[in-house]
Amino acid sequence: MFTSPDCAYCPSVEKLLQRTIGSGSAAFAHVSTIDVNENPEVAARYKIKSLPTLIVNDEKVLSGQISEGEVQNVLWNKLVTTILEREKSYDMRKDTMLAITTNTLSSALELQLVRPSIGDYTHIGTLQKTTYSILGLDVLASRLFYEAGRDLGLYGADSHLLLSLNPKIGAEIRSIEKRFKYVIEGICDFFSRQTSNLPTYFSDRVDIISLEADEAVIHVYETASCTQAMDIGEPLCHFTAGEIAGMMEALLAERVNVRETACWGTGDKFCEFYIKLVGEKETPYPVPKARKDRRERFKELTNHSMQLAFDSLFMKLKMRENAGDYIHIGVPQQQLTSLKLSDPFTGSLLYAAGHEQGLNSPEIEFIQKIKNKSAEIGNMEFLGALKVLRNFYNHPSSFLSREHGKIRSRNLRKESASIIIYELASATATPNAGVNFCDFEAGKIAGLFERLTGQNIVANETKCWGLGNTFCEFEIKVVD
């Protein structure tokens, strides 16, 4: 729902939306309210002309003064259609997630190298800056992360690896209590650097704090997604919570709730997950309270993380003492692709998060050092900004993070061009799923261009591994 503080009809429509969706539909639908003043780039992407405007699954369905009957009719029709479409898409999602996790297994076990020029590992800052930017946009993003992680755990290949790590899981068929115990032990081995057969370096070690017949508490140390994060008053590892739940459900055939109860984001030096076997019950994943300063705190957190990553890349500090500061590209790749496959709206959320990061990124300070001497940031010509960004992406220091390989440009016009990025961590070697996976990168490119030129810029990914290509191409142009 697109709105603004001075929209007279918006409050009543929002209440009606929440009432119509209700708690019973929370597992497959959510309402995200977007202030057009705070998110002009998203409003421009959807060509919002009047308020309120309702978008369902990327389709504009109602706009302007809306009656209660219109809202209810459209919503119920769309909800039923969404449920049916989600069921039909399960097979495609299963196949894609299985392929992605299989690629990660094959690469991490050194059976193949998917990025021959720069290798298959990237800095943990790649994961952190993306995660924080997305979470900061909308409190409901935490639920999207959880459900995406759960889908990956359910349909990916990781549950098969758990069986090899702890064969007792497959041998025990009578006692659910014993299987629960063995799966918890397998989870700990899976995420522990020293006992896992999969060297992704997502974390250092996992300790079991308590273990009963149907519930457990574990501590994960040096988690890539949050280590060295500031205390912002809420946890950050919702995707991991969902992934644990999904893997356990795949192996136990019963519903499992997982909640992160401690995190670097809450001032702790580890991640604590409370795991509960709940049978057939389904409890919506809780979302943080929408504090007024939340977005600003997440901006500060993102910039804090990027500065730490910069210092780590130049060996001024180590963010993780034992696990090291690099992780397998499968870690951020699985998160982004699972998000994109789990919910149609996520593409716009990823784009908006990347756009905000591009506008506010501390990388701009580095770009200033290699910019055209004849132009000032915020007032560059389009092609001048393109040259600066191309030099920035291809600068030797940019390769330290191993987030991407070489970049080149083509189809140059006065106010448009295409950028090709090779070996991009978010997409390289992903299967052809019929969707593009690099919305975040597209938004970031648009944000950086806007910062350099002072103009409104749109960037669309036109080619991607997820579309059957072997590189990622972004079409960039100035818009009115």
C-alpha positions, -999 to 999 in steps of 0.1 A, spaced: 0 0 0 15 34 -11 6 62 12 18 95 27 11 114 60 -13 139 43 -34 111 25 -69 115 40 -82 81 29 -51 61 38 -56 53 75 -90 38 70 -79 17 40 -49 4 59 -71 -7 88 -94 -24 63 -64 -42 47 -51 -55 81 -86 -67 90 -92 -84 57 -58 -102 57 -62 -111 93 -39 -134 113 -52 -165 95 -35 -154 62 -2 -142 78 16 -173 65 13 -163 28 3 -126 28 14 -95 45 7 -57 42 37 -35 35 30 3 38 53 24 17 55 62 23 60 78 -11 79 107 6 104 83 22 106 59 -8 103 80 -40 123 55 -60 98 27 -53 69 50 -61 85 61 -94 91 24 -103 54 17 -99 43 50 -115 23 60 -85 1 90 -94 -26 90 -66 -30 78 -30 -37 53 -16 -26 28 -43 -27 -9 -37 -2 -32 -54 -7 -70 -51 20 -93 -65 36 -64 -84 2 -56 -100 -16 -22 -94 -51 -32 -85 -67 -1 -69 -59 36 -67 -73 68 -53 -105 70 -32 -113 34 -25 -145 20 -11 -146 -8 15 -164 -31 -9 -138 -26 -37 -109 -34 -13 -125 -66 0 -135 -79 -34 -101 -73 -49 -82 -87 -19 -101 -119 -16 -98 -126 -53 -61 -119 -53 -55 -139 -21 -72 -170 -35 -53 -166 -67 -20 -161 -48 -25 -193 -28 -31 -213 -59 -2 -198 -78 21 -204 -48 11 -241 -48 18 -243 -85 52 -227 -81 64 -251 -54 79 -275 -78 99 -248 -96 111 -234 -62 121 -268 -50 141 -276 -81 158 -242 -80 167 -243 -43 180 -279 -46 201 -268 -76 215 -238 -58 224 -258 -26 239 -286 -48 261 -260 -66 272 -247 -32 281 -282 -20 300 -290 -52 320 -258 -51 327 -258 -13 339 -294 -15 362 -283 -44 345 -305 -70 340 -274 -92 351 -238 -94 322 -216 -105 341 -183 -105 375 -191 -122 389 -156 -121 383 -146 -85 374 -178 -66 342 -189 -48 346 -170 -16 335 -134 -7 339 -111 23 313 -113 50 306 -76 45 289 -86 12 263 -105 32 259 -80 61 254 -49 41 227 -65 20 209 -81 50 209 -49 70 197 -27 41 168 -50 35 158 -54 71 159 -16 77 133 -9 50 104 -28 66 98 -46 98 80 -73 79 112 -81 60 122 -102 91 92 -125 83 102 -127 46 137 -137 56 124 -164 79 100 -179 53 127 -178 26 152 -195 49 126 -221 58 119 -228 21 157 -233 16 159 -257 45 129 -277 34 138 -280 -3 176 -276 -5 202 -303 -2 214 -293 33 191 -317 51 208 -345 32 242 -333 45 228 -334 80 220 -371 75 257 -377 66 269 -357 96 247 -377 120 236 -411 106 216 -417 138 189 -394 124 181 -418 96 185 -449 118 160 -437 144 124 -442 132 104 -449 164 111 -421 189 105 -385 178 123 -374 209 155 -392 200 153 -380 164 148 -344 177 180 -348 198 200 -362 169 188 -335 145 198 -308 170 233 -324 172 234 -325 134 225 -288 132 254 -280 155 278 -300 134 265 -284 102 271 -249 113 304 -256 132 335 -248 113 355 -277 127 329 -305 123 311 -295 91 319 -313 59 309 -281 41 335 -253 44 312 -223 39 327 -207 71 293 -193 80 301 -195 117 328 -208 140 311 -232 165 277 -241 179 271 -250 216 240 -268 229 229 -248 260 198 -270 268 182 -300 252 149 -316 262 124 -339 245 108 -312 223 128 -280 227 164 -268 227 186 -237 229 218 -234 209 244 -207 207 261 -199 174 294 -180 175 310 -157 149 279 -158 127 287 -142 93 254 -124 91 258 -103 123 293 -105 139 305 -71 150 270 -56 145 259 -26 166 233 -31 193 201 -19 176 177 -35 199 165 -64 177 180 -97 163 193 -99 127 196 -136 118 160 -144 107 171 -162 76 192 -186 97 163 -192 121 141 -201 91 168 -223 76 172 -243 109 134 -247 110 132 -259 74 160 -284 78 145 -298 110 110 -301 94 124 -319 64 140 -345 87 113 -347 114 82 -343 92 67 -321 119 64 -283 124 93 -266 142 94 -230 155 127 -213 157 132 -179 172 164 -159 176 164 -147 212 199 -132 214 222 -117 187 249 -91 181 220 -69 172 207 -71 207 241 -65 223 252 -101 227 284 -117 213 267 -148 200 234 -158 184 209 -177 205 182 -198 189 152 -212 208 139 -243 189 105 -258 197 88 -289 182 52 -278 177 37 -307 157 10 -294 133 7 -259 148 17 -229 128 27 -197 145 35 -166 124 70 -154 128 71 -124 151 82 -91 137 100 -62 155 81 -32 167 83 -3 142 103 23 162 104 58 148 142 58 145 145 23 132 154 32 96 181 56 108 195 30 132 197 5 104 214 30 81 240 36 109 244 -2 113 249 -7 75 275 20 73 292 7 105 294 -28 89 308 -14 56 335 5 74 345 -26 94 346 -46 62 368 -19 46 392 -21 75 392 -58 74 399 -59 36 430 -37 42 441 -59 72 435 -32 98 414 -56 119 398 -91 119 360 -92 122 360 -129 131 390 -142 151 385 -179 143 362 -183 113 380 -157 92 364 -128 73 355 -147 40 325 -170 34 315 -191 4 294 -172 -21 266 -198 -16 258 -181 17 247 -147 4 235 -163 -29 211 -187 -12 197 -159 9 190 -136 -20 177 -162 -44 154 -177 -18 140 -143 -10 133 -136 -46 116 -170 -51 95 -168 -19 75 -137 -25 68 -116 -57 71 -83 -39 106 -91 -27 122 -79 -60 110 -44 -53 121 -46 -17 156 -57 -28 158 -29 -54 147 -3 -28 172 -15 -3 201 -15 -28 190 20 -40 192 34 -5 226 18 1 239 33 -32 227 68 -22 242 66 13 271 43 9 305 53 24 320 39 -8 312 73 -23 341 87 -3 364 63 -22 347 71 -55 355 108 -49 392 99 -51 389 85 -86 362 107 -101 366 131 -130 386 161 -118 364 184 -139 331 174 -124 317 174 -89 297 146 -73 260 154 -77 265 173 -109 282 149 -133 271 142 -169 257 107 -173 286 93 -193 311 109 -169 294 92 -140 295 59 -159 333 62 -164 338 69 -127 317 39 -116 333 16 -142 367 26 -128 355 22 -93 341 -14 -99 373 -23 -118 397 -8 -92 420 -34 -77 408 -25 -42 372 -34 -52 383 -69 -60 395 -75 -24 359 -82 -13 355 -107 -42 319 -96 -46 322 -94 -84 346 -99 -113 353 -75 -142 328 -50 -154 324 -35 -188 299 -11 -205 281 -10 -239 252 6 -258 264 40 -246 240 69 -252 239 105 -237 215 94 -210 216 56 -211 240 27 -211 243 -10 -202 267 -24 -176 278 -61 -177 292 -76 -144 309 -109 -145 311 -135 -117 287 -115 -95 284 -133 -61 246 -130 -60 239 -149 -91 269 -168 -107 261 -204 -115 225 -202 -103 201 -223 -124 178 -209 -151 147 -202 -130 131 -177 -154 137 -148 -129 165 -124 -124 182 -125 -90 202 -92 -88 175 -66 -79 196 -54 -50 226 -48 -73 204 -30 -98 191 -7 -70 226 0 -58 238 9 -93 208 33 -97 216 49 -62 253 54 -70 244 70 -104 219 93 -87 245 103 -61 270 112 -89 247 129 -113 219 144 -92 194 129 -117 166 103 -114 180 70 -126 164 36 -132 185 4 -135 169 -29 -147 186 -62 -149 180 -75 -184 203 -106 -183 212 -128 -154 222 -164 -147 186 -168 -134 174 -160 -169 198 -185 -186 227 -161 -192 263 -164 -181 267 -129 -169 246 -101 -154 236 -71 -175 220 -39 -162 203 -13 -184 207 22 -169 189 53 -180 179 88 -169 142 92 -162 121 124 -158 
